[in-house]
């Protein structure tokens, strides 16, 4: 009888060990971190397209807008400079007035597409453009993994998520994450010329 009890207890211990191992393996399988440990792959920043539009009331004379319209118009233009990848579409039955307002605020003619057969009633004008928007990962949703036990020596699940999220929220134009826009090329040559002049033996006294 004693031998039987010892055998039974040993069997229970053996099954308990198997259960612990199984739980540990299952926990590893649920780990969301990539096999390479690269959080850029685990928490990608997705880039989507969105339509940005505002409606303003065009002036009867001149190019000055009402105060509230001017505030929203300025914000619209700043957003266009940062994220705009298409022309500004203007829907208005008064394209000439709309064009003067845009030109007075620094918008080039080639950056605008006018739709004059619009159903938008005067004196309103609808301005829109297509922009890029970042879709960032959600962080801190699961803290159940054991950070002190990692047989594969991988980071914990939330590692790097905040870094990727902050990057997606702060990037000026999310489209740069896919394809950056070409540089103008004007600043670097001027900087090089100034440095060469400063380093030249006959540099002006004021530069020294």
N, C-alpha and C positions, 0 to 999 in steps of 0.2 A: 504493500500500500504506500509506503514511503517513497519508493522508486517511482511509482505512478504519479504521486503528487509533484515530485521534482521534475518529471518529464512534462507534466502539464504546465508548471510554472515556466519552464524553459521555453515551451511553445508559445506561451503568452508573451514573454519578453521578445522572442524572435519576431512575432507578428507586430509588436509595438515598434520595433526598429524599422521593419519594412514600411509601416505606416508613416513614420517620421520622414524616411527617405522619399516616399511617394509625394508627401506634402511639399518637401523641399524642391523636388524636381518640378512639380506643378507650379510652384512659385516662380521658379526660374523661367518656365515656359511663358508665364504671363508678363514677364518683364518687357516693357515697351521699348527700351533702349535698343538701338540697332546693334548687330553683332560686332560691328567695328568700333562701337563706343562713340560714334560721331553724332553729336546732338544736332548738327545741321541736317542730317538725314532723319533723325527721330522727330524733330520739330521743324518741318519745312515752313517757309513763308510763301503762301500762295498769293498770286497777283490776279485780280479780276478787273474787268472794265465796268465803269459806271458813267452815267450821264449826269452832268452838272448843268443846271439851268436856273435862270432868274428872269423875272418879268419887271421891267422898268417903264416908267412913264417918260416919253421923250418930250423935250421942251418945245414950245412953239417957236421961240427965237433963240439963237445962240446955241451953246453946248452945255450950259450949266443944268445939272439935274437937281431935283428936290433933295433935301438933306438926307433923308432916309434912303432914297434911291441911290444917291451918291455913295453912301457908306457901303451898301450891299454891292454896288457896282465895283468899287475898289477891291473889296474882298474877293469878288468873282475874278477880277483881273489878276490879283496876286495868286490865286489858286491856279489860274490858267498858265501863268508864267512857270509855276512849279511843276504842275502835273499834266498840262495840256499836250496832247500828241496829235491833235487834229485841228482843223480850222474852227473858228467860232462861227456858228450858224446863227444868223439874225433873221427872225421872222417878224416882218413889219411891212405895213403898206406905205411907210415913209422911209425907204432905205437911204435916201440922201441925208436926212437928219440923223438917222442912226449911224451912218458912216462918219459924219462930222463929229459926233460924240465920241466914237471909238478912236478916230484919228487924233482928237484933242487929248486923249489919254494914252497916246503912244502905241496904239495898235496899228500894225502895218496893213496896207490893203490886201496883200497876199495871205494874210492870216484870217480873213473874213469871207464867209460865203453868205450872200444875201438871198432870202426867199421873199420876193415882193408880192407874190400871189397868196399871201397868208390870210387866214381868216381872223387873225388877231386884230381886235378893234383898235382904232387910233384913240389916244396917242401912245398906246402901249407897244412894247417890243419885247419879244422873247429871245434871250441870248442863251446859247448852250454850246457845250463841247464835250468830247469824250475824254475821260481821264482814267488813270490807273488807281486802283485801291488795293491795299494790302489786307489779306486775311491772315490774322496772326493766331498762333496756338493759344489754347487756354491752359493755364498752369495751376499747379497745386490742387488738382482734383483728386489725387490718390496718393496718400502717404502710407499705404499699408505695407510696402516692401521693407524688409530688414536691411538697413544700410550697413550693418556690421557683418553681414553674411552674403558674400558674392563669390561663389565658386568659379565663375568665369572672369572675375576681376573686372566687371563692368560697372559703370557709374549707376547711381540710383535713378529711378524712373524720371524724376523731375529735373535731373541735372541738365543745365543748358537751356531750359524752357524760357526762363525769364530773360535771358540774353537775347534769344531769338524774338521773343515778343516785343521787347523794347526796341530792337532794331527795326522791326516792321512798323511800329507806331511812330518812330522818329524820322524815318527816311523821307526826304523831301518829295521825291517822285518814285513810287514803288516800281514804275516801269524800268528804272535803272537796275533792278534786281534781275531783269530778264535781258535787257539790252541797253547799255548806257548811250546817251546822246553824244554825238561828236563834239569835241571841244572847238572853240572858235579859232584857237591858234594865235590870238593877238597878244595875250598877256605874257606868254613865255619868251618870245623874241624880245619884247621890251625889257623884261627883267634881265635877260642875258646881256643885252646891250648896256644896261646900267651897271651890271657887275663887271663887265669887261672894261668899261670906262673907269670904274673905281680902282680896278687892279692895274691899270696901265701906268707905266712910269711917269707919264706926264699928266697924271690926274690933277684936276683943278684943286686948288688949296681948300676951297669950301667943301669939296667931297672928302678930303682927308681929315 
